[in-house]
Amino acid sequence: MEYHKLGRTGLDVSRLCLGCMTYGVPDRGSHAWTLDEAQSRPLIREAVEAGINFFDTANVYSDGTSEEIVGRALKEFIRREDVVIATKVHGRMHAGPNGAGLSRKAIMQEIDNSLRRLGTDYVDLYQIHRFDYQVPIEETLEALHDVVKAGKARYIGASSMYAWQFASMLHTARANGWTRFATMQNYLNLLYREEEREMLPLCRAEGIGVIPWSPMARGRLTRPWNETSERSESDQFGKSLYAHTGDADRKVVEAVATVAAARGVPAAQVALAWVLAQPGVSAPIIGASKPGHLPDALAALELKLSAEEIAQLEAPYVPHAVVGFS
């Protein structure tokens, strides 16, 4: 496994981050396709044994049960000082006022809830899951700063938003001497490259570590275009990401299949290798719901695409409407 610094920080992370949205009680929350604890543990162990030290979850995943499952497994499989645990705050966790969002009240109550579920005194990376239009950014940033100063988080990060919003938050934190965002978890893959326009250049200029979610487009880049999975059939958010670009996206998927066939490797390896090759990308967030998923991801670390192959993969892409922020 390769390890390197996360953005401009001194934190060493594996080149791959295991995304843990897949792990959670299926009848809790909105992800009926998740794996329960008994199914999840072997995959988490496999990741640890492969050298992955970076694990990403969120309070909202499966109504908190993802954090519980991941926390129990990591406590058993790896020493706390050797693992980098990331979680998120923003989504609705209970009904009524203050049950969601990035107010000071929500952040302070949700960091404690996440720590309790994860079974740890601190998280390594605490991320805002989305931008909150209802709360002044000064309130959010100062609350996050206080979370760090209280020792409950080592670093803070952000997730999908407009580049101007992220730039404004970076400027406000700098102006007030508050803790700076270390990472941006954004949506990037061969089917969605709009982040190349503004967000990725901003992150490179600011030394922000980029940890893209859905690098294989929720599996769409790993299988023939007309083939579906249980998750793709029930994943309403995933359907919304690709609702209006089917004709163009099909050509990209076909290009991935062509390059993969020429290389004699699965399409998943080619799709992930492209993301890994993007400047500024620290650690793509990969999913693993079957035993073969992690070996493919690990093999992608060794797959170096040529300039000609990258051009072939990128050629069919057309501009897409901005998605992924909701």
Secondary structure, DSSP 8 states (H G I E B T S, - for coil): --EEE-TTSS-EEESSEEE-TTBS-TTSTT-TT-B-HHHHHHHHHHHHHTT--EEE--TTGGGGHHHHHHHHHHHHHS-GGG-EEEEEE-S--SSSTTSSSS-HHHHHHHHHHHHHHHTSS-EEEEEESS--TTS-HHHHHHHHHHHHHTTSEEEEEEES--HHHHHHHHHHHHHHT---EEEEE-B-BTTB-GGGTTHHHHHHHHT-EE--B-TTGGGGGGS-TT---HHHHH-HHHHHHTSS-HHHHHHHHHHHHHHHHHHTS-HHHHHHHHHHTSTTB---EE--SSTTHHHHHHHHTT----HHHHHHHHTT----------
